[in-house]
Amino acid sequence: MYANMPVTLLARLIHFRRSTIILVMLLQRQADVRRWPVVNLPPALLNLCGFDRKTVSLALRQLETAGLVRVHRRPGRRSTVTLLWYSEIAGKLADMRERGEL
C-alpha cells in the first residue's frame, strides 16, 4: 500500500499513536482512489488491518481534535470522513501535472 502524503502532515503525525498513523494512511489511500477528500472506510479494510470500532473511533477523535479531519457521524451507519489536508496534496499534484512532472 502507498499513500501520497505531504511532509507537513507527516510532521504533525509524529506524536500520534501507531494505529492513528495507519488510519491516516488508509484514509489518504481511499481519497487517492476516489480522487475526492470525503471517504468512508470499508469495514473489511479495517478488519484486515486489525482495527476494531473502538480503535477507529479513538483515532478519528484524535485526528478531529488536531484539526486534520472532520467526521460526519450518523447513528447506525458508517461515519464519513473529510480529509482537511487533501486539498493541499491535490493542488500540488495539479501543479506537477501542468509542469509535465507527472
Phi, psi and omega per residue, in radians:
M1 nan 2.495 3.051
Y2 -2.278 2.789 3.090
A3 -2.597 2.228 3.058
N4 -1.397 1.997 -3.107
M5 -2.350 2.376 3.117
P6 -1.217 2.614 3.141
V7 -1.043 -0.598 3.134
T8 -1.086 -0.634 3.087
L9 -1.188 -0.785 3.120
L10 -1.014 -0.696 3.127
A11 -1.113 -0.623 3.125
R12 -1.273 -0.396 -3.077
L13 -1.551 -0.122 -2.957
I14 -1.024 -0.514 -3.102
H15 -1.747 0.096 3.138
F16 -1.428 2.829 3.064
R17 -1.146 2.661 -3.137
R18 -1.002 -0.712 -3.128
S19 -1.108 -0.610 3.111
T20 -1.196 -0.715 3.122
I21 -1.125 -0.728 3.103
I22 -1.124 -0.698 3.102
L23 -1.087 -0.693 3.083
V24 -1.045 -0.735 3.119
M25 -1.104 -0.708 3.098
L26 -1.140 -0.733 3.105
L27 -1.078 -0.790 -3.138
Q28 -1.094 -0.741 3.132
R29 -1.085 -0.768 3.114
Q30 -1.082 -0.719 3.122
A31 -1.147 -0.684 3.105
D32 -1.107 -0.753 -3.141
V33 -1.107 -0.764 -3.113
R34 -1.432 -0.323 -3.049
R35 1.001 0.744 -3.099
W36 -2.716 2.431 -3.049
P37 -1.377 -0.044 3.136
V38 -1.836 2.096 -3.035
V39 -2.336 2.758 2.917
N40 -1.990 2.530 3.078
L41 -1.730 2.054 3.131
P42 -1.105 2.296 -3.140
P43 -0.983 -0.612 -3.135
A44 -1.095 -0.675 3.116
L45 -1.170 -0.741 3.110
L46 -1.120 -0.732 3.114
N47 -1.120 -0.689 3.124
L48 -1.047 -0.613 3.140
C49 -1.521 0.004 3.089
G50 1.429 0.329 3.139
F51 -1.553 2.348 2.969
D52 -1.772 3.016 -3.074
R53 -1.054 -0.656 -3.123
K54 -1.123 -0.760 3.140
T55 -1.099 -0.776 3.135
V56 -1.117 -0.774 -3.133
S57 -1.066 -0.791 3.127
L58 -1.090 -0.780 -3.135
A59 -1.126 -0.746 3.133
L60 -1.128 -0.680 3.092
R61 -1.128 -0.686 3.113
Q62 -1.111 -0.759 3.126
L63 -1.188 -0.648 3.118
E64 -1.149 -0.761 3.114
T65 -1.079 -0.612 3.133
A66 -1.369 -0.106 3.126
G67 1.371 0.394 -3.118
L68 -1.661 -0.432 3.133
V69 -2.429 2.833 2.952
R70 -2.129 2.196 -3.085
V71 -1.853 2.225 3.094
H72 -1.810 1.776 -3.086
R73 -1.591 2.392 3.095
R74 -2.316 2.112 -3.108
P75 -0.962 2.267 3.092
G76 1.379 0.029 -3.129
R77 -2.307 2.877 3.094
R78 -1.183 2.574 3.077
S79 -1.326 2.611 3.020
T80 -1.844 2.346 -3.058
V81 -2.048 2.239 3.049
T82 -1.785 2.143 3.132
L83 -1.478 1.962 -3.064
L84 -1.349 -0.269 3.110
W85 -1.583 -0.173 -2.970
Y86 -1.112 -0.619 -3.111
S87 -1.099 -0.558 3.095
E88 -1.073 -0.775 -3.136
I89 -1.200 -0.804 -3.111
A90 -1.036 -0.715 3.125
G91 -1.116 -0.744 3.134
K92 -1.163 -0.694 3.113
L93 -1.143 -0.688 3.108
A94 -1.100 -0.737 3.099
D95 -1.077 -0.721 -3.141
M96 -1.154 -0.669 3.090
R97 -1.104 -0.743 3.122
E98 -1.041 -0.681 -3.130
R99 -1.433 -0.023 3.128
G100 1.342 0.347 -3.133
E101 -1.496 -0.182 3.106
L102 -2.090 nan nan
